[in-house]
Amino acid sequence: MNQQLSGVYTAKRKNGTVYYRASLTYRNKHISLGSFVSDIDANRAYLFASSLLKDSSVTLNHYHPDSPLPFDKWVCLLNFRDNGIYFATPIYMRPKFFYYYFSATDFFIFDTEDLFYYSSRRISRRGSHYFVADYGMQINIMSRYGIKNYAVEGRDYRFINGNNHDFRYENIEIINRYNGVCACNEKGQIRYQVKIHVKGNVTVGTYASELEAAIAYNKAIDILKKAGVDKAYTPNYIEGISPAVYADLYSSIKVSPGLTAYRSE
């Protein structure tokens, strides 16, 4: 019988196929390193992980695709080595923020107040769409920072330092907070134009304040619904005013009379 290699455990799948798991214990934490086809590969992963945890000179920049461990496991191990906390997701902590890595040169930056959220949820991506699985749903991470679906960078929001992977709250400026509302400059004055999509973008009106524009969009939704347009519009949620004030503004705000001409097909 061959001697069991260090850090290697034999396992079987439901169909009886043998495979090998590697793991180690560091600072009283048992860490799984993954599954492997051969015991030699599993042992290489174990030995390599042990060396990462012992050698403080090794950084993420030393990662090579030929490593016996995937990159995200490197991140988990180095963060545990340097910061004393093990996360199952590829997080590396700094004093006031943390990195969430996809590769050594591709990462997000988040505030520490988001640490619990991302340490328990893995970020997936499909093209330029980044999301987490949360209670069985795919949640666009942009929505966590007040950035609505279909919002346009530079028009509806901006990253103050120009880095669109830096999601620290102080770096995100929401320009247009409300659905259908877009700030525009008219002869040196900021005005708020409202558009709503029916069979194309329809102009509802232009308003002096963002609040009026947000309510105008809600009013346009109500008019279209009464006209028989059956679309799942999301009304703007208005905070900071009483129902009476909202009702007064709603009544006084004028919208395009052409909205009543639309009917659903």
C-alpha positions as CSV (number, residue, x, y, z in Angstrom):
1,M,0.0,0.0,0.0
2,N,1.3,3.5,-1.0
3,Q,2.0,5.8,1.9
4,Q,-0.6,8.7,2.1
5,L,0.9,11.9,0.9
6,S,0.9,14.9,3.3
7,G,-2.3,16.9,3.2
8,V,-4.1,14.5,0.8
9,Y,-7.3,12.6,1.4
10,T,-8.9,10.1,-0.8
11,A,-12.6,10.5,-1.6
12,K,-15.2,8.8,-3.9
13,R,-17.9,10.3,-6.1
14,K,-21.4,8.7,-6.2
15,N,-20.4,6.7,-9.3
16,G,-17.4,5.2,-7.4
17,T,-14.7,7.2,-9.1
18,V,-11.8,8.0,-6.8
19,Y,-10.5,11.6,-6.5
20,Y,-8.2,13.4,-4.1
21,R,-8.8,16.3,-1.8
22,A,-6.1,18.6,-0.3
23,S,-6.4,20.6,2.9
24,L,-4.2,22.1,5.6
25,T,-4.6,23.6,9.1
26,Y,-3.2,27.0,9.8
27,R,-3.7,29.0,13.0
28,N,-6.2,26.4,14.1
29,K,-8.2,26.9,10.9
30,H,-8.9,23.9,8.6
31,I,-8.7,25.1,5.0
32,S,-9.8,23.1,2.0
33,L,-7.6,23.5,-1.0
34,G,-9.8,21.8,-3.6
35,S,-10.2,18.5,-5.4
36,F,-7.7,16.9,-7.7
37,V,-7.4,14.0,-10.2
38,S,-4.2,12.6,-8.6
39,D,-2.7,12.4,-5.2
40,I,0.4,13.9,-6.6
41,D,-1.4,17.0,-7.7
42,A,-3.2,17.3,-4.4
43,N,0.1,17.0,-2.5
44,R,1.6,19.7,-4.8
45,A,-1.3,22.0,-3.8
46,Y,-0.8,21.3,-0.1
47,L,3.0,21.9,-0.2
48,F,2.5,25.1,-2.3
49,A,-0.2,26.4,0.1
50,S,2.0,25.7,3.1
51,S,4.9,27.7,1.5
52,L,2.6,30.6,0.7
53,L,1.6,30.8,4.4
54,K,5.2,30.7,5.6
55,D,6.8,33.1,3.1
56,S,5.7,36.7,3.8
57,S,7.7,37.9,0.8
58,V,5.3,36.2,-1.7
59,T,2.6,38.6,-3.0
60,L,-0.3,38.3,-5.5
61,N,2.0,39.7,-8.1
62,H,4.0,36.5,-8.0
63,Y,1.0,34.4,-9.1
64,H,1.6,32.3,-12.3
65,P,-1.1,30.4,-14.2
66,D,1.0,27.2,-13.7
67,S,0.5,27.4,-9.9
68,P,-1.1,24.3,-8.4
69,L,-3.7,26.6,-6.7
70,P,-6.2,28.9,-8.5
71,F,-5.7,32.6,-8.1
72,D,-8.7,33.2,-5.8
73,K,-7.2,30.6,-3.4
74,W,-4.0,32.6,-3.4
75,V,-5.9,35.7,-2.3
76,C,-7.7,33.8,0.5
77,L,-4.4,32.4,1.8
78,L,-2.4,35.6,1.6
79,N,-5.1,37.6,3.3
80,F,-5.2,35.0,6.1
81,R,-1.4,35.1,6.4
82,D,-1.2,38.9,6.5
83,N,-4.4,39.9,8.2
84,G,-5.4,36.9,10.3
85,I,-8.9,36.5,8.8
86,Y,-9.9,33.7,6.4
87,F,-12.6,34.5,3.8
88,A,-13.9,32.0,1.3
89,T,-14.1,34.8,-1.3
90,P,-11.0,36.4,-2.9
91,I,-10.8,39.4,-0.5
92,Y,-7.6,41.1,0.6
93,M,-8.0,43.6,3.4
94,R,-6.5,47.0,3.9
95,P,-6.9,49.3,7.0
96,K,-9.9,51.2,5.6
97,F,-11.0,49.3,2.5
98,F,-10.5,45.9,0.9
99,Y,-9.9,44.5,-2.6
100,Y,-12.1,41.9,-4.2
101,Y,-9.9,40.2,-6.8
102,F,-10.6,38.6,-10.2
103,S,-6.9,38.6,-11.2
104,A,-3.8,40.4,-10.0
105,T,-4.7,43.3,-12.2
106,D,-8.5,43.1,-12.2
107,F,-10.1,43.9,-8.9
108,F,-12.8,46.0,-7.2
109,I,-12.3,48.3,-4.2
110,F,-14.9,48.4,-1.4
111,D,-15.3,50.2,1.9
112,T,-14.9,48.0,5.0
113,E,-18.6,48.4,5.8
114,D,-19.3,46.1,2.8
115,L,-16.9,43.4,4.1
116,F,-19.6,41.2,5.6
117,Y,-21.7,41.3,2.4
118,Y,-18.9,40.3,0.0
119,S,-17.2,37.9,2.3
120,S,-20.4,35.8,2.2
121,R,-21.3,36.3,-1.4
122,R,-19.2,35.6,-4.5
123,I,-19.3,38.2,-7.3
124,S,-20.0,36.7,-10.7
125,R,-19.7,38.4,-14.0
126,R,-21.3,38.1,-17.4
127,G,-19.6,40.5,-19.8
128,S,-19.7,43.9,-18.1
129,H,-22.5,42.8,-15.8
130,Y,-21.4,42.0,-12.2
131,F,-23.8,40.4,-9.8
132,V,-24.2,38.3,-6.7
133,A,-26.6,35.5,-5.8
134,D,-28.7,36.8,-3.0
135,Y,-31.7,34.7,-1.8
136,G,-32.0,33.0,-5.1
137,M,-31.9,36.2,-7.2
138,Q,-29.1,37.7,-9.2
139,I,-28.5,41.2,-7.8
140,N,-26.5,43.7,-9.8
141,I,-23.9,45.1,-7.5
142,M,-24.4,48.6,-9.0
143,S,-27.8,48.7,-7.3
144,R,-26.2,48.5,-3.9
145,Y,-24.7,51.9,-4.6
146,G,-27.8,53.7,-5.9
147,I,-26.9,53.1,-9.5
148,K,-30.1,52.0,-11.3
149,N,-30.3,49.4,-14.1
150,Y,-29.7,51.1,-17.5
151,A,-28.1,54.1,-15.8
152,V,-25.3,55.6,-18.0
153,E,-21.9,56.4,-16.5
154,G,-21.1,60.1,-16.9
155,R,-24.8,61.0,-17.3
156,D,-26.5,59.4,-14.4
157,Y,-23.5,58.7,-12.1
158,R,-19.8,59.0,-12.1
159,F,-16.7,57.7,-10.3
160,I,-15.0,60.7,-8.9
161,N,-11.5,59.5,-9.2
162,G,-12.2,58.0,-12.7
163,N,-11.8,54.4,-11.6
164,N,-15.0,52.6,-12.3
165,H,-13.9,49.6,-10.2
166,D,-13.6,51.7,-7.1
167,F,-16.9,51.3,-5.2
168,R,-16.0,53.2,-2.1
169,Y,-19.0,55.3,-1.2
170,E,-17.0,58.6,-1.3
171,N,-16.0,57.8,-4.9
172,I,-19.5,57.4,-6.2
173,E,-21.6,60.5,-7.2
174,I,-25.2,59.9,-8.3
175,I,-26.1,62.6,-10.8
176,N,-29.6,61.4,-11.6
177,R,-31.2,59.6,-8.7
178,Y,-34.6,59.1,-10.2
179,N,-36.0,57.0,-13.0
180,G,-36.6,58.9,-16.2
181,V,-34.8,62.1,-15.0
182,C,-31.8,63.6,-16.6
183,A,-30.0,66.8,-15.5
184,C,-29.2,69.1,-18.4
185,N,-27.8,72.6,-18.9
186,E,-30.0,75.2,-20.4
187,K,-28.4,78.5,-21.0
188,G,-26.2,78.1,-17.9
189,Q,-29.0,76.8,-15.7
190,I,-29.4,73.2,-14.5
191,R,-32.8,71.9,-15.5
192,Y,-34.2,68.4,-15.3
193,Q,-35.6,66.7,-18.3
194,V,-38.0,63.8,-18.0
195,K,-38.5,61.0,-20.6
196,I,-40.5,57.8,-20.4
197,H,-40.3,54.9,-22.8
198,V,-43.5,53.8,-24.6
199,K,-42.7,52.8,-28.1
200,G,-39.6,54.9,-27.9
201,N,-38.5,57.7,-25.6
202,V,-41.2,60.2,-25.0
203,T,-40.5,63.6,-23.5
204,V,-42.7,64.3,-20.5
205,G,-41.3,67.8,-19.8
206,T,-38.5,69.8,-18.4
207,Y,-38.5,71.1,-14.8
208,A,-36.7,73.4,-12.4
209,S,-36.1,70.9,-9.7
210,E,-35.1,67.2,-9.5
211,L,-38.1,66.6,-7.1
212,E,-40.6,68.1,-9.6
213,A,-39.1,66.0,-12.4
214,A,-39.3,62.8,-10.3
215,I,-43.0,63.4,-9.5
216,A,-43.7,64.3,-13.2
217,Y,-42.4,60.8,-14.2
218,N,-44.7,59.2,-11.7
219,K,-47.6,61.3,-13.1
220,A,-46.7,60.2,-16.6
221,I,-46.8,56.5,-15.5
222,D,-50.4,57.1,-14.1
223,I,-51.5,58.8,-17.3
224,L,-50.1,56.0,-19.5
225,K,-51.7,53.3,-17.4
226,K,-55.1,55.0,-17.6
227,A,-54.6,55.2,-21.3
228,G,-54.2,51.5,-21.4
229,V,-50.4,51.2,-21.8
230,D,-49.5,47.9,-20.0
231,K,-45.8,48.2,-19.1
232,A,-44.0,47.5,-15.8
233,Y,-42.8,51.0,-15.0
234,T,-41.0,51.6,-11.7
235,P,-42.2,54.8,-10.1
236,N,-39.8,57.0,-8.2
237,Y,-39.8,56.7,-4.4
238,I,-39.9,60.2,-3.0
239,E,-38.5,60.8,0.5
240,G,-38.5,63.8,2.7
241,I,-41.9,65.3,1.9
242,S,-45.3,64.7,3.3
243,P,-48.2,63.1,1.4
244,A,-50.0,66.4,1.3
245,V,-47.0,68.2,-0.2
246,Y,-46.6,65.4,-2.7
247,A,-50.3,65.6,-3.7
248,D,-50.0,69.4,-4.2
249,L,-47.0,69.1,-6.4
250,Y,-48.5,66.2,-8.3
251,S,-51.6,68.3,-9.1
252,S,-49.7,71.4,-10.2
253,I,-47.0,69.7,-12.3
254,K,-47.7,69.8,-16.0
255,V,-46.8,67.0,-18.3
256,S,-46.9,66.5,-22.1
257,P,-50.6,66.4,-23.2
258,G,-49.5,63.9,-25.9
259,L,-49.2,61.1,-23.3
260,T,-52.9,60.4,-23.4
261,A,-52.6,59.5,-27.1
262,Y,-50.7,56.3,-26.4
263,R,-52.5,53.0,-26.3
264,S,-51.0,49.5,-25.8
265,E,-51.1,47.3,-28.8
